[in-house]
């Protein structure tokens, strides 16, 4: 899809995503955290943009997603929303801003929606956060769920390996997916689980299921933008397809600039006033 074409398409809504699932049209989703990158991703024709708490890793350099704050997520979301004309913008509610306290969950979601202009929020967990999900939905805020590998719970799991391979965990994940659907979530992310289980979940619920490391038999896919563009190259999980090598392109460009400055080749006469 060209940039010219994408600007003439109507804005993606939760209803359109539901229709896409019904007609078996795959849903595309990527992360973005700033105005410039979000504008490029939106112009390319992406369906959804996730302002992920992965900003904690790729933008701030933290080891996990846990340190990022609600204020920082709102800052990133506001920057993204300013650039977007078509995509549905979903924002992660960060760790500590919704778990265990439905009133705080509602306050966090409302702040994100009011201050950033985003279209929906995303939360990690199933039955254990049901009360928070219901409370957020009661205010008319669309909620996307997230099951499987949930990075905000990394210290509980102790590892980033594939989740729900054991029968009891797989059974709970399927039950949690149904709980989130019954609560009213408009979509669900499944991260790093067996493809066969992801297929079962996608068939068992009527809401769109977006996979990351969850195989092909779901309703759409999401990747972290910096990973798929090759900006961050130390992270190479099995599920990642790298579509560009931007890091080395940038290294060469900056190196060429330094060389030209040192040799007094830049700026030349045509580049001077």
C-alpha positions as CSV (number, residue, x, y, z in Angstrom):
1,X,0.0,0.0,0.0
2,X,1.4,3.4,-0.9
3,X,1.5,6.4,1.3
4,X,-0.9,8.2,-1.1
5,X,-3.4,5.4,-0.8
6,X,-3.3,5.1,3.0
7,X,-4.2,8.8,3.5
8,X,-7.5,8.2,1.8
9,X,-8.6,5.3,4.0
10,X,-10.9,5.9,6.9
11,X,-9.7,5.6,10.4
12,X,-9.5,2.1,11.9
13,X,-11.9,1.5,14.8
14,X,-12.6,-1.4,17.1
15,X,-15.7,-2.2,15.0
16,X,-13.6,-2.3,11.8
17,X,-11.2,-4.7,13.5
18,X,-14.1,-7.0,14.4
19,X,-15.3,-6.9,10.8
20,X,-11.7,-7.8,9.7
21,X,-11.8,-10.9,11.9
22,X,-15.2,-12.0,10.5
23,X,-13.9,-11.8,6.9
24,X,-10.6,-13.4,7.8
25,X,-8.5,-10.3,6.8
26,X,-5.3,-10.3,8.8
27,X,-4.6,-7.3,11.1
28,X,-1.2,-5.6,11.1
29,X,0.2,-4.0,14.2
30,X,3.5,-2.4,15.2
31,X,4.8,-0.4,18.1
32,X,5.8,3.3,17.9
33,X,6.9,5.7,20.6
34,X,7.5,9.1,18.9
35,X,6.0,11.5,16.3
36,X,8.4,10.8,13.4
37,X,8.3,7.0,13.5
38,X,4.5,6.9,14.1
39,X,4.0,9.1,11.1
40,X,5.9,6.7,8.9
41,X,4.2,3.6,10.2
42,X,0.8,5.2,9.8
43,X,1.5,6.4,6.3
44,X,2.5,2.9,5.3
45,X,-1.0,1.7,6.1
46,X,-0.6,-0.1,9.5
47,X,-4.0,-1.1,11.1
48,X,-3.0,-0.6,14.7
49,X,-0.1,1.1,16.5
50,X,0.8,0.0,20.0
51,X,2.5,2.6,22.2
52,X,4.1,-0.3,24.2
53,X,5.7,-0.2,27.6
54,X,8.6,-1.7,25.5
55,X,9.5,2.0,25.3
56,X,11.2,1.2,28.7
57,X,13.6,-1.0,26.8
58,X,14.1,0.5,23.3
59,X,13.7,4.2,24.2
60,X,15.0,4.4,27.8
61,X,17.5,1.5,27.9
62,X,16.0,-0.3,30.9
63,X,16.4,-4.1,31.2
64,X,12.6,-4.7,31.7
65,X,9.4,-2.9,31.1
66,X,8.7,-2.3,34.8
67,X,10.5,1.1,35.4
68,X,8.4,3.1,32.9
69,X,5.9,5.4,34.5
70,X,2.3,6.5,33.6
71,X,3.5,10.0,32.9
72,X,6.2,8.7,30.5
73,X,3.7,6.5,28.7
74,X,1.4,9.4,28.3
75,X,4.2,11.5,26.8
76,X,5.0,8.8,24.2
77,X,1.3,8.3,23.4
78,X,0.7,12.0,22.9
79,X,3.7,12.2,20.5
80,X,2.3,9.2,18.5
81,X,-1.3,10.4,18.4
82,X,-0.2,13.7,16.9
83,X,1.3,11.9,13.9
84,X,-1.5,9.3,13.2
85,X,-4.3,9.8,10.7
86,X,-5.6,6.3,10.2
87,X,-4.3,3.6,12.6
88,X,-6.0,2.7,15.9
89,X,-3.6,3.8,18.7
90,X,-3.5,1.5,21.7
91,X,-1.5,2.4,24.8
92,X,0.0,0.0,27.5
93,X,-1.0,0.9,31.0
94,X,2.3,0.5,32.8
95,X,3.2,-1.8,35.6
96,X,1.8,-0.7,39.0
97,X,-0.9,1.5,37.4
98,X,-3.8,-1.0,37.3
99,X,-3.0,-4.3,39.1
100,X,-4.8,-4.9,42.4
101,X,-6.7,-1.6,42.5
102,X,-9.6,-1.1,40.1
103,X,-10.0,2.6,41.1
104,X,-6.4,3.3,40.2
105,X,-6.8,1.3,37.0
106,X,-9.7,3.5,36.0
107,X,-7.8,6.7,36.8
108,X,-4.8,5.5,34.8
109,X,-6.9,4.7,31.8
110,X,-8.8,8.0,31.9
111,X,-5.6,9.9,32.2
112,X,-4.2,8.1,29.1
113,X,-7.3,8.7,27.0
114,X,-7.8,12.4,28.1
115,X,-4.2,13.5,28.0
116,X,-2.9,11.7,24.9
117,X,-6.0,11.3,22.7
118,X,-5.3,7.6,22.2
119,X,-8.1,5.2,21.2
120,X,-7.7,2.3,23.6
121,X,-5.5,0.9,26.4
122,X,-3.9,-2.5,26.9
123,X,-3.4,-4.5,30.1
124,X,-1.6,-7.8,31.0
125,X,-3.4,-10.6,32.8
126,X,-6.6,-12.6,32.9
127,X,-8.9,-13.5,35.8
128,X,-6.7,-11.7,38.3
129,X,-7.3,-8.3,36.7
130,X,-10.9,-8.9,35.8
131,X,-12.2,-6.2,38.2
132,X,-9.8,-3.6,36.8
133,X,-10.8,-4.4,33.2
134,X,-14.5,-4.1,34.0
135,X,-14.0,-0.8,35.8
136,X,-12.1,0.7,32.8
137,X,-14.7,-0.6,30.4
138,X,-17.5,0.9,32.5
139,X,-16.0,4.4,31.6
140,X,-16.3,3.6,27.9
141,X,-12.6,3.0,27.4
142,X,-11.8,0.2,25.0
143,X,-9.5,-2.4,26.5
144,X,-7.1,-4.8,24.8
145,X,-6.0,-7.8,26.8
146,X,-2.6,-9.5,26.8
147,X,-1.9,-13.2,27.8
148,X,0.9,-15.7,27.5
149,X,4.3,-14.1,28.2
150,X,3.5,-11.0,30.1
151,X,6.6,-8.9,30.4
152,X,5.3,-6.9,33.4
153,X,5.3,-10.2,35.3
154,X,8.8,-11.2,34.3
155,X,10.1,-11.5,37.9
156,X,7.2,-13.9,38.7
157,X,8.1,-16.1,35.7
158,X,11.8,-15.6,36.0
159,X,12.3,-16.3,32.3
160,X,11.3,-15.1,28.8
161,X,10.8,-18.6,27.5
162,X,7.6,-19.9,25.8
163,X,4.6,-19.9,28.1
164,X,1.6,-22.3,28.4
165,X,3.4,-25.4,27.1
166,X,2.1,-27.3,30.2
167,X,-1.5,-28.5,30.0
168,X,-2.7,-26.7,33.2
169,X,-1.2,-23.3,32.1
170,X,-2.7,-23.8,28.6
171,X,-6.1,-24.5,30.1
172,X,-5.9,-21.3,32.3
173,X,-4.8,-19.2,29.3
174,X,-7.8,-20.3,27.3
175,X,-10.1,-19.7,30.3
176,X,-8.5,-16.2,30.8
177,X,-9.1,-15.4,27.1
178,X,-12.8,-16.2,27.5
179,X,-12.9,-14.1,30.7
180,X,-11.5,-11.1,28.9
181,X,-13.9,-11.5,26.0
182,X,-16.9,-11.8,28.4
183,X,-15.7,-8.6,30.2
184,X,-15.9,-6.7,26.9
185,X,-12.3,-6.5,25.7
186,X,-12.2,-5.6,22.0
187,X,-9.1,-7.6,21.2
188,X,-6.4,-9.8,22.7
189,X,-2.6,-10.1,22.3
190,X,-1.0,-13.6,22.8
191,X,2.7,-13.5,23.3
192,X,5.2,-16.4,22.9
193,X,2.9,-19.4,23.3
194,X,2.6,-22.6,21.2
195,X,1.0,-22.0,17.8
196,X,-1.5,-24.8,18.3
197,X,-2.8,-23.1,21.5
198,X,-3.0,-19.7,19.9
199,X,-5.0,-21.2,17.1
200,X,-7.4,-22.8,19.6
201,X,-7.8,-19.4,21.4
202,X,-8.4,-17.5,18.2
203,X,-11.2,-20.0,17.3
204,X,-12.7,-20.0,20.7
205,X,-13.3,-16.2,21.0
206,X,-15.1,-13.8,18.7
207,X,-12.7,-10.9,19.3
208,X,-9.5,-10.4,17.2
209,X,-6.4,-12.2,18.5
210,X,-3.1,-10.6,17.7
211,X,0.0,-12.8,18.0
212,X,3.7,-12.1,18.7
213,X,5.5,-15.4,18.7
214,X,2.2,-17.2,18.6
215,X,2.2,-18.7,15.1
216,X,0.2,-17.9,11.9
217,X,-3.3,-19.0,12.9
218,X,-4.4,-15.9,14.7
219,X,-6.1,-12.8,13.4
220,X,-3.1,-10.5,13.2
221,X,0.5,-10.0,14.2
222,X,2.5,-7.4,16.2
223,X,6.2,-6.7,16.4
224,X,8.3,-4.1,18.1
225,X,9.3,-1.6,15.5
226,X,12.9,-1.2,16.5
227,X,13.4,-5.0,16.4
228,X,11.9,-5.5,12.9
229,X,13.8,-2.6,11.5
230,X,17.1,-3.9,12.8
231,X,17.7,-0.8,15.0
232,X,18.1,-3.0,18.0
233,X,20.1,-6.1,16.9
234,X,21.0,-7.8,20.2
235,X,17.4,-9.1,20.5
236,X,17.0,-12.0,18.1
237,X,14.1,-14.3,19.2
238,X,12.9,-17.0,16.9
239,X,9.6,-15.2,16.1
240,X,11.3,-12.0,14.9
241,X,11.7,-11.3,11.2
242,X,14.0,-8.4,10.6
243,X,12.8,-6.4,7.6
244,X,15.7,-3.9,7.4
245,X,19.2,-3.2,8.8
246,X,18.6,0.4,9.9
247,X,21.3,0.3,12.6
248,X,24.2,-0.4,10.2
249,X,22.7,2.1,7.7
250,X,22.7,4.7,10.4
251,X,26.2,3.8,11.6
252,X,27.5,4.3,8.0
253,X,25.7,7.6,7.5
254,X,27.0,9.0,10.8
255,X,30.5,7.7,10.1
256,X,30.5,9.4,6.7
257,X,29.3,12.6,8.2
258,X,32.2,12.5,10.8
259,X,34.7,11.8,8.1
260,X,33.4,14.7,5.9
261,X,33.5,17.1,8.9
262,X,37.0,16.1,9.8
263,X,38.3,16.4,6.3
264,X,36.6,19.8,5.8
265,X,34.6,18.3,2.9
266,X,31.3,19.3,4.7
267,X,30.0,21.9,4.2
268,X,31.2,22.6,0.7
269,X,30.6,25.8,-1.2
270,X,27.2,24.8,-2.5
271,X,26.1,24.1,1.1
272,X,27.2,27.5,2.4
273,X,25.5,30.9,2.3
